[in-house]
Amino acid sequence: MGPFRISWVGLGFLLALLVPNLLWTRYPPQGCDPSMESRGLRVLERVGQVWVTCAALVLPESAGRPPSPWSWWLITAVGVMILYEFWWVRYFRGERTLANFTAGLLGIPVAGAALPVLAFFLLGIYRRAVWMLLGVLVLGIGHIGIHLQHRKRARKDVR
């Protein structure tokens, strides 16, 4: 394994994730109470966030490959991130309720949580980076788990 460098693809994925989340801090859903989140899931989410951020940014020198059949994993990951951005547009244009925040998209439940996890998982497959895939699994358990809790709470509020 050679020296490491910054991954511009990873940085692009992280920016696509960060920008709408920063907007979310100004416009959170009505009825969202983070104090009700599972502490264990929150720890998994935070550990996964740090792990995946580092894995996305740090790229082994040997990872700069010319296009190959593996490139389809990257193309698919980019497509999933585009769906994620579309989900955010729908959220910001609609009612910013907990039910809308935990809504699915194209049959994908809790799409706001599932789509970025899936995109980074696909990026990890493209890179063939087992350590990144493990971080995404930790992140996914925490992040999707928290969103499922919010979804359950939103369904109770609707009744």
C-alpha positions in Angstrom: 0.0 0.0 0.0 1.5 3.3 -1.1 1.0 6.8 0.2 -2.4 8.3 0.8 -4.1 11.2 -0.9 -7.4 13.1 -0.8 -10.2 11.5 -2.8 -12.0 14.2 -4.8 -14.9 11.8 -5.4 -15.2 11.1 -1.7 -15.1 14.9 -1.0 -17.9 15.4 -3.6 -20.0 12.7 -1.9 -19.5 14.3 1.5 -20.4 17.8 0.2 -23.6 16.4 -1.4 -24.4 15.0 2.0 -23.4 18.1 4.0 -25.1 20.9 2.1 -28.7 19.7 2.6 -28.0 18.7 6.2 -26.8 22.2 7.0 -30.0 23.5 5.5 -31.9 21.0 7.7 -30.4 22.5 10.8 -32.3 25.8 9.9 -35.5 24.0 8.9 -35.9 20.8 11.0 -39.2 18.9 10.8 -41.9 19.9 13.2 -42.1 17.4 16.1 -38.6 16.1 15.8 -37.2 15.5 19.3 -33.6 14.2 19.2 -33.7 13.6 23.0 -36.0 10.6 22.3 -33.4 8.9 20.1 -31.8 5.7 21.3 -28.4 6.4 22.9 -26.9 3.2 21.5 -28.0 4.0 17.9 -26.8 7.6 18.3 -23.3 6.3 19.3 -23.3 3.9 16.3 -24.3 6.7 14.0 -21.6 9.1 15.3 -18.9 6.4 15.1 -20.0 5.5 11.6 -20.1 9.2 10.5 -16.5 9.7 11.6 -15.4 6.4 10.1 -17.1 6.9 6.8 -15.9 10.5 6.5 -12.3 9.4 7.0 -12.7 6.5 4.6 -14.3 8.7 1.9 -11.6 11.3 2.1 -8.5 9.2 2.4 -7.7 7.2 -0.7 -4.8 4.9 -1.2 -2.6 5.9 -4.1 -3.3 2.6 -5.8 -7.0 3.4 -5.9 -6.7 5.8 -8.9 -7.9 3.4 -11.6 -8.8 3.9 -15.3 -12.5 3.2 -16.1 -13.4 -0.5 -15.9 -16.4 -2.7 -15.2 -16.0 -1.6 -11.6 -16.9 1.9 -12.7 -20.6 0.9 -12.8 -20.5 0.8 -9.0 -19.4 4.4 -8.9 -22.0 5.4 -11.5 -24.7 3.7 -9.5 -23.5 5.4 -6.3 -23.7 8.8 -8.0 -27.2 8.0 -9.2 -28.2 7.1 -5.6 -26.8 10.4 -4.4 -28.8 12.2 -7.0 -31.9 10.5 -5.7 -30.9 11.6 -2.2 -30.7 15.2 -3.4 -34.1 14.9 -5.0 -35.5 13.6 -1.7 -34.2 16.7 0.0 -35.7 19.0 -2.6 -39.1 17.3 -2.0 -38.7 17.6 1.8 -37.8 21.4 1.6 -40.6 22.1 -0.9 -43.2 20.3 1.1 -44.5 20.5 4.7 -41.5 20.0 6.9 -43.1 17.5 9.2 -41.7 14.4 10.9 -43.8 12.2 8.6 -42.4 13.9 5.5 -38.9 13.7 6.9 -39.1 10.0 7.4 -41.0 9.4 4.1 -39.8 6.9 1.5 -38.9 7.5 -2.1 -39.5 5.1 -5.0 -40.4 2.3 -2.6 -37.3 2.9 -0.4 -38.4 3.4 3.2 -36.9 6.2 5.2 -35.1 7.3 2.1 -33.4 10.3 3.7 -31.4 7.9 5.8 -31.2 4.9 3.5 -30.1 6.6 0.3 -26.8 8.1 1.6 -25.9 4.9 3.4 -26.5 3.0 0.2 -24.5 5.5 -1.9 -21.5 5.2 0.4 -21.8 1.5 0.5 -21.7 1.4 -3.3 -18.7 3.8 -3.2 -17.0 1.3 -0.9 -17.6 -1.5 -3.3 -16.2 0.5 -6.2 -13.1 1.2 -4.1 -13.0 -2.4 -3.0 -12.4 -1.0 0.5 -13.6 -3.5 3.2 -12.8 -1.0 6.0 -15.0 1.5 4.4 -17.9 -1.0 4.0 -17.6 -1.9 7.7 -17.9 1.8 8.6 -20.9 2.2 6.4 -22.6 -0.8 8.1 -22.0 0.8 11.5 -23.3 4.1 10.2 -26.3 2.4 8.6 -27.4 0.6 11.7 -27.3 3.8 13.7 -28.6 6.3 11.2 -31.4 4.2 9.7 -32.3 2.9 13.1 -32.8 6.5 14.4 -34.9 7.4 11.4 -37.1 4.3 11.9 -37.6 5.4 15.5 -38.7 8.9 14.2 -40.9 7.2 11.6 -42.6 5.1 14.3 -43.2 8.3 16.4 -44.6 10.2 13.4 -47.1 7.4 12.7 -48.3 7.6 16.3 -48.7 11.4 16.0 -50.8 11.0 12.9 -53.3 8.7 14.7 
